Amino acid sequence: AYVASAHKASEGWALQIDRPARALKAKKHDDRKSELRSLRKALADVPRKNVALQAHAVIIATGGNPTGIADTFRLPLTSLRPILCPVSATVFGDRAALKTLDGLRVRARLTLARNHNELWHEDGEVLFRTFGISGVAVFNLSRRIQHGDTILLDVFPDLSKDELLDTLNRRVELLGGFSPRDPRWLDGMLAPQLSRVVCTAFEQCHPGSNDVIHLVSILKHFKLLVKGTAEERSAQVTRGGVSVESISTPSLRARSVVDAPLYVCGEALDIDADCGGFNLAWAWISGIRAASSL
């Protein structure tokens, strides 16, 4: 059901609700996704009817896309976009790198840079995909990116540059000099597919050199260029929604409506947070707050 129209009444709101004319009937399935698809199809096919409804107050709790109901109640919206999802990116100077790395997981420190300024960093697992990178830390990164940003991956986040250089120099003493044409020199330190990509980057950035000090730079600043977000249909949260400036706190009541109670809560508001239960907590707490303000 959705609100087709809303008007102030003597006490609260007079609403016109568009809803299914009968209960939905869908085929039974063993898994929830298939059952949900059947219910959506049934909802699209079922006849609908318009019902008048009187309400003392209205709480808008639509989730990530409040566009229609915000228009009905004349509430200002900020633009909507999916976040907490994978990031589309390319490896600097190597278009084939992500195909080589697809499916590989590494623990790394991600640093977001824009115009040579470091804006944010977080440690976590990174999953390489053919289109870019994924993982919880990457989801948090997706809240902050712009097209053209740089992501720097430190694949040895527990070692300083000097400590990593000492480690590589000891390896030179044991195995002989490093050569970017022999990715196996890095066996035991990196996964083979990452070794190959790192050696390619070394040759591109430092042609003719075998100095491990340059290898430190690549391992601590493996560079990707941001294109945008990816797999947006599976995003955990939508950024945007009813403008926070249009809502009074702590009641979460709409400022534009004086004589008819109207509240907005959860993801319908332009508020979002990193992974870790914060968005769910906001949905619950703001819902309780709006209900207790009635």
Secondary structure, 3 states (H helix, E strand, C coil): CEEEEEEEECCEEEEEEEEECCCCCCCCCCCHHHHHHHHHHHHHHCCEEEEEEEECCEEECCCCCCHHHHHHCCCCEEEEEEECCCEEEEECCCCCHHHHHCCCEEEEEEEEEECCEEEEEEEEEEEEECCEEECHHHHHHHCCCCCCCEEEEECCCCCCHHHHHHHHHHHHHHHCCCCCCCHHHHECCECHHHHHHHHHHHHHHCCCCCCHHHHHHHHHCEEEEEEEECCHHHCCEEEEEECHHHEECCCCEECCCCCCCEEECHHHECCCCCCCCHHHHHHHHHHHHHHHCC
